[in-house]
C-alpha cells in the first residue's frame, strides 16, 4: 500500500494493525491446540494489547467490538481513491 493511500485512509480514521501481530496470531493458532475451530482477529493494540483477539462470537451484539468493527469495514470502501 502506498504511503499516499495510508495517509488518506488514516485521514478517514482508519487504524492499521501491526504486521508482527498477524504473525503472532498465526503462531498462537499453530501452537495452541485448545483453539481448534476458533478464529482470531488481528486488531490494533488499542483493542487488545497483543494485537489480536479470539473472536469467540458467532453473532455480533450491540455495543461489542465486533459489531462496531464490521460496521466500520462496511462503511470504508476498498476503492477509496487518492485523487
Backbone torsions as a table, in degrees:
resi	resn	phi	psi	omega
1	UNK	NA	134.0	-178.1
2	UNK	-71.5	155.5	176.8
3	UNK	-60.2	-35.7	-179.8
4	UNK	-62.7	-43.7	178.8
5	UNK	-68.5	-40.2	176.8
6	UNK	-59.2	-44.8	178.4
7	UNK	-61.2	-41.8	-179.6
8	UNK	-64.3	-46.1	-179.0
9	UNK	-66.2	-41.9	177.8
10	UNK	-64.8	-29.5	174.5
11	UNK	-64.3	-26.9	175.6
12	UNK	-85.9	-0.6	178.9
13	UNK	94.6	6.4	178.7
14	UNK	-71.9	135.1	176.2
15	UNK	-110.9	149.1	-178.2
16	UNK	-114.2	137.6	173.8
17	UNK	-79.0	157.6	-179.4
18	UNK	-82.3	140.7	180.0
19	UNK	-59.0	-41.2	-179.0
20	UNK	-64.1	-25.5	177.4
21	UNK	-71.9	-33.0	174.9
22	UNK	-64.0	-41.6	177.6
23	UNK	-63.2	-41.6	178.6
24	UNK	-63.0	-38.9	178.5
25	UNK	-63.8	-42.3	178.3
26	UNK	-63.0	-43.8	178.6
27	UNK	-63.4	-37.4	177.9
28	UNK	-63.3	-47.0	178.9
29	UNK	-61.5	-39.6	-177.3
30	UNK	-71.3	-27.4	-173.0
31	UNK	-106.8	-15.8	-176.8
32	UNK	-103.8	101.2	-176.8
33	UNK	-68.0	-14.8	178.9
34	UNK	-76.1	-9.2	-178.8
35	UNK	-93.9	18.0	179.1
36	UNK	-57.6	125.1	179.4
37	UNK	81.1	7.6	-178.4
38	UNK	-102.1	164.7	177.8
39	UNK	-124.7	138.4	173.4
40	UNK	-109.4	145.7	175.9
41	UNK	-112.9	133.0	173.9
42	UNK	-83.3	123.9	-174.5
43	UNK	-132.2	169.6	175.1
44	UNK	-72.0	156.3	-174.8
45	UNK	-71.1	-12.8	173.4
46	UNK	-75.6	-17.4	175.5
47	UNK	-86.3	-44.1	176.5
48	UNK	-147.0	130.0	-175.6
49	UNK	-60.5	-22.3	178.1
50	UNK	-78.4	-19.6	-176.5
51	UNK	89.5	4.4	174.7
52	UNK	-154.9	160.2	-178.7
53	UNK	-146.7	150.5	174.1
54	UNK	-75.9	123.6	-176.0
55	UNK	-68.6	-39.7	176.1
56	UNK	46.4	21.9	-175.4
57	UNK	-133.4	140.9	170.0
58	UNK	-105.4	-33.8	-179.9
59	UNK	-120.6	143.2	-179.9
60	UNK	-92.9	125.2	-179.6
61	UNK	-99.7	151.5	179.9
62	UNK	-54.6	132.3	176.9
63	UNK	87.3	-5.6	-178.7
64	UNK	-91.6	157.5	-176.9
65	UNK	-54.7	-45.2	-174.2
66	UNK	-65.3	-34.8	176.5
67	UNK	-65.9	-46.9	179.3
68	UNK	-61.4	-44.9	-179.0
69	UNK	-63.5	-42.5	-179.4
70	UNK	-66.8	-35.1	176.8
71	UNK	-67.2	-40.3	178.3
72	UNK	-63.4	-41.7	179.7
73	UNK	-63.0	-43.5	179.8
74	UNK	-64.9	-31.0	-178.0
75	UNK	-83.3	-16.7	-178.1
76	UNK	-103.2	111.6	-178.9
77	UNK	-76.9	137.8	174.6
78	UNK	-73.7	-3.7	-179.4
79	UNK	-103.1	19.2	178.7
80	UNK	-60.9	124.4	-178.2
81	UNK	-84.8	169.6	179.8
82	UNK	-110.7	15.4	179.7
83	UNK	-71.0	NA	NA
